[in-house]
């Protein structure tokens, strides 16, 4: 990885792209520190801590701490990511969007425009809810129509600015701009988490315990990263053979290829959806000031991740079982709408392709479904293991950190994709130079 980065710096064109990306990330981090005028950040922090609880850690890692600071980039990339997921889901339900997706480059541009408008709409709704909600709880210096309107405009403009900067990085920088912004947001919260872990497990301890605790922390991080790398890179290759054809005097076809099925087909979507669904009841109950008692209080604790693996409250781990079931459900659901075995089987049949030992048509579709169900199960199990490692240490040892398994999966995935992007750009430049020399 470092060798690839060093080699990339030697190429002027790629070095300029890296510097452009670095400049954009500096702008993002500076904007994350500029508080919206007329807002009391300390009131917002206290309110979020009492209302959202540990779910705030999830939000903080995705926004780089800009949300709790209520900066001009408080919404950050969240509206864009939500809009992209909604459009992707609607593509299955709305034929016009499905047709647009198949129109190649022209269709992709139209989908991008729709995603932008939906991002702005979600930003307006989110900022309006935040402005009114915080205003009613005394988080605004002057709670009036104009202060609410100005906060809506500022937060929406900030979200649009982040989206625009992300697209500029995609065009003129290195890698996917939105993913890289999300990466830097998550990484920016990690130093504070490491300091908290040092204070909790190492500070003031004797040298032996300090070294032992440090080794355990490093070992857990390394094992988690290795598991994520294996999960991200694992691929099941389905061999495909194309029949030979005679066209004129030439014989065409007969080549062998494969269908790459990623083990983690759905990425981090199942974990994000499962965490969001479990956190919604907690947020709603706290927003309306409902105080649960007795059995209701235990149910609420089951939905809160900070109580999972807690030795003093073992019943709360029931919520973990619900979380696992939700991850499995969304893993299969998201894969079913993004990967169509019937379409692949039909395309193979039209082009004279077949899987060795499997008849074309319906048998091929059934075979792909069987393999897909198998690898989705493995991918979901891997996601659950990675996501539960930080939750286990939070609940069992009280190791309070803002980044979790989801954040680690995103960080490792973005780093791997960015390195691959750099390598492909250097390879293309190498061949271009070779052709020019010849």
Helices and strands as residue ranges (DSSP letters): H 2-9, H 12-31, H 41-51, H 55-63, H 66-69, H 78-93, H 95-101, H 104-136, H 145-172, H 177-201, H 207-233, E 235-242, E 244-247, E 250-253, E 256-262, H 269-287, H 295-303, G 305-307, G 314-317, H 318-338, H 341-350, E 353-354, H 362-397, H 405-437
